[in-house]
Amino acid sequence: MLSAAASVLLSVATAEAVLGVLGNSIIALVSCLDWARNKKISKIGFLLTGLATCRICLIWIISFDAYIKVLFPSMYKSKSLLENITYMWLTVNYLSVWFAASLSIFYFLKIANFSNRVFLWLKRRTGKVFYFLVGCLLISWLISFSLIVENMESNRMKPRNRTWEIHLEGGKAIINYVSVNFGVLSLFMMTLFTCFLLIISLWRHSRRMQSHGSGFQDLNTEAHVKAMKVLISFIFLYIFHFIGILIEIICMFIPDSKLLFIFGFTMASMYPCCHSFILILTSNQLKQSSLRVLKGLKCCEKGKSLRTM
């Protein structure tokens, strides 16, 4: 039986997961409708669709994993289930962070103002930037996947019988988690660097506006601020997600740690849930399209209720 605190935390995490699926489904639906309407999709539209789809899959994977560990821990006696969930989580997590990092880079190239030759060259050749990012994803994912397969094979060969061995494996699990996510951390560092450059671009643009005696906030400043809100919120939320998954891994080696494990699950669920709504609220196009989609769904529900009457 779960304690009252654990039940409350599990309810909060479940609500986060449901809202996350809803928010990301709206983003994916809006992007697909725009794609069907215009008969073509922009790079940013493709990245938004991929990001929303990956986050929906990520929510299902971490929620499924958490509910099994909390309610049906005996199912994890089957190592094949743990391995399959780990492989799926690794792939979806890599894709999710790659889409987010790529989106931040394309926002940066679209919004920032620099006279640097390298920046201007990249701005004119976004296609090459996209292929470079795809190459980074494939190389880092292959390295991480081979590492995690190697770790799974070594763990399969070594049974854990003693308490000191369990603590040793716990320490190794934390090191393995960081090493396996090295590629993810590299993509995350790209987002940090992009955010830093956007701050510099905004500072320079603000100084330029002040020198020309313009006191109002122009469209370029507004675009800078919105992009920075998206990037900074992603940075903090993904740090919470990373720490939450790390807490879940540590709890595998601590007996009677369901409350701490559910706390980690709650932290991990914040990223795919909250950031989707931040994306919607900071984009006028997504906001308006989301309202139209919700109105359409309400009309469909009213039509169904009238038919049943």
N, C-alpha and C positions, 0 to 999 in steps of 0.2 A: 504493500500500500504506500502511496505517496503522501508526504506530509502536506499540510495546508500551504506552506510557502512554496513547495515544489509544484503543487497543483496550480497555484496562481501563476508562477513563472511559466509553466507549460502552456497555460491558457494564453498568456501574453505572446509567447513565441508562436503559437498556432495562429493567433490573430495577425501577427506580423507576416507569417507565411501566406495566409489567405489574401491579405492586402497586397503583398508583393506580387502574387500571381495575377491579381486583378489589375494592378498598375502596369505591370510589364505586358500583360495581354492587350491593354488599351494601346500602348506604344506600338506593339507589333501590328495590331489591327489597323491603326491609323497609317502606319508606314506602308502596309500592304495595299490599303485602299488608295493612297496617293500613287503608289506604283501602278495599280490597275488603271487609275484615271489618266495618268500622264503617259502610260505605256513605256515608261523608263524609270529607272531609280538612280538617284544621286549617290555618291559615295557616303555622304552623311546619312542618307536614308537607309542604305544597306547596313551601315555600322549600327544604327539605332535598332533596326530589325534584328540583326544578329545578337546585339547586346541584350535586348529584351527576351529573345528566345533562350539564350544561354542562362539568363538569370531565372527564368521559369524552371528550366531543368535543374539548376543549382538548388533552388528552393525545394523541389521534390526530392532530390538526392539527400540533402542534409536533414530534411524533415523525416524521410523514411528511415534513415540511419539512426536519428535520435529516438524515434518512437520504438524501434526495435530494441535499442540498447536500454531504454527505460522500462518498457512494458514486457518485452519478450527477450531478455538477455540470453536465454538458452539457445536461441537461433544462431548466435554468433559462435557456437561450438563448431559450426561448419565454416572452415577457413575459406572455402570457395566464395561464400557470400560476402565476407569481409574484403576479399581480394577484388571481386567484381565491383563492389561499391567504391572501393579506393580508386580503381582504374577509371570508373565513370566520373568520380569527383575530380580527379586530376585533370582529365581532358576538358570537362566543362568549366572548371575553375580557370584553366589556362585561357580558354576561348573568351570567357567573360572578362578577364583582366585585359586581354589583348584588344577586344572590341572597345573597352573603356579607354585604354591608352591611345589607341588609334583615333578614337573620336576626339580626345583632348588635343592630339597633334593637329588634326584637320581643323578643329575650331581655332587653334592657335594660328595656323597658316592663313586662315580666312580673315581673322579679326585683327591680329597684331600688325603694327607698323614699324618696320625696321628698314634702314637703308643698306644693311649689310648684304654683300654679294651672295653669300651662302644662303641667307634667308630668301632673297629674291629668286635665286635659282631653284630652291625647293618649292617656293610658291608657284612657280611656273610649271613645275614638273611633279604634280601631286600623284600622278600615276606611278612614277618611279618610287616615290615615298611609300605608296601603298604596297608595292611588290617587295620593297626592302623590309617592311613591317611583317609581311607574310613569311618571308625568309627567317626573320628573327623568331617568329612564333614556332615554325616547324623545327628549327634547330634546337631551341630551348626545350620544346615539348619532347622531342626524341631523347635528349639527354636525361630529362627528368623521368620519362617513362622507363628507360633502361635502368636507371637507379632504383626505381620503386620495384621493378620486376626482380632485380638482384636482391633487394631487401626482403621481398616476399619469399624468395627461394631460400635465403639463409635462415629466416625465421621458421620456415617449414622443417628445416633440418635440425633445429635446436629446441627441444622441449623445455618448458620453464617449470621447474619443480621447487626451487628454493626461493625464499623471500628476497635474499640479496640479489639473485638472478633477475627477479621481477623488477627491482629498483634499477638494476643495470640496464635492462631492456627499456625501461621508461626513459632513462637518460639518452639512450641511443635513439629512441623514437622521436624525441624532441630535436636531436641533431639531424636525423633523417628528414624530418618535416621541413626544417629550414633549408637543407641542401636540395631536397626535391623541389622546393618552391623558389630556388634561386632565379630561374627564368622569370617567374611571376614577379619577384622582387625587382628584377631588372626592368621589366615593363612598368612597374609601379614607380621606379626612379625616373623613368622617362616622363611620367605624368607630373611628378614633383618638379622636374626641371622645366617642363612646359608651363606649369603654374607660375614658377619664378620668373620666366621670361615674359609672361603675360602681365605680371605685376610691374615689371620694368617698362613694358610697352604702355601700360595705363599711366604710369608716373610721367613718362615723357610726353604722352599725349595731353595730360592735364596741364603740364608746364607750358606746352605749346599754346593751349587754349587761353591760359592766363596771360601769356605774353601778348596775345592778340586782343586782349581786353574782353573776352567772351566769358561771361559768368554762368551761363546756363549749361545744363548737361546735354551734350549732343548725342546723336545716335551711336557714334563710335564708342563713346564712353559707356553708354548703356550696354552695348554689346560686350565690352570688356568686363563690366561688372557681372553680367549674367553668366558669362563663360567662367569667370573666377568662382562664382557661387557653386557652379556645377563641379568644377575641379576640386575645390577645397572640401566640399561635402563628400565627394568620392574618396579623397585622401583619408579623411577622418573615419568615414564609415568602413572603408576597407581595412584600416588598422584594427577597428573593433572586430571585424569579421575574422581577420587573421588571428587575433588573440583568442577569440571565441573558439575557433577550431583547435587551437593549441591547448586550451583548457579541456576540451573534449578528449583530446589525445592523452593528456596527463591523467584524466579521470579513469582511463582504462586500466591504470596501474595502481589506483587507490581504491580500496574496498569502501563500500557504503558512501559513495560520493555522488548520489543521484542529484541532490540539490545543486552542487557545484557544476555537474554536467549539464543540467537544464539551464543554469545561468549562462554557461558557455554557448549553448544552443540559442538562447535568447539574443546574446551578443552577435552571434554569427548570422542570425536572421535579419538583423537591422539593415545590413548593407544592401541586399537585393530588394528589400521592401522600400525603405525610405528614399533611396537614390532614384528609383523610378518616378516617384511623385515629385521629387525636386526637378527632374528633367522635364516633366509635364508642366510644372508651375513656372519654370524659367523660359519656356518656349511658347510664344504666342500662337504659333501654328499648331503645336501639339495640344495646347490648352483648348483652343477653339475646336479643333477636330475631335478631341476627347469629349467635349460637351455635346457635339453633334452625334457622336456614337452613343453616348448615354441616353440622349433624347430619343434616338432611334430604337434603342433597346426598350425604353419605357413605352413607346408607342406599340412595339411588338407585344409586350406583356399585356397592355390594355386591350389590344385586338384579340389576344387569346382568351382573356377573361370574359370579353363580350360574347365570344363564340360559345364558351362553356355555359353562359347564362341562357 
